[in-house]
Amino acid sequence: MPAADQVHDSEPVPGLEIGTVIHLADRTTGRRTGTIPEPQPAPVPDALSDDPLQRIGEQVQALFTAHGRTLTDGKTADAMRITLDGVLGLINGALAQGAIEPEQHSMLTAMIQGMRDAPERL
């Protein structure tokens, strides 16, 4: 059946007639307990470390701080690590598909791993 064909059920859904609009703004899931703050420019650390991995950690923490979060919060740090594990999977897939060269893979993996380890450097 082509996607444009209409589905004809034997029984109409009560209260949901053709053309009825469901206003999602009127529905709340109760999952959020507060509002998400507006992003602010990331503050520049006063003194940058000489260690590149430490600098990555400071920059990532500054990014999270600008969004009202901190990597010293375990749940926030875990969420970031999970996300970056997904990014590492994408980079591995790009290498396997030949979309990036091994040297590019090594560089990207090192940078992402540096970001992933940022909470341990704070």
Helices and strands as residue ranges (DSSP letters): G 24-26, H 52-66, H 74-96, H 102-116, G 118-121
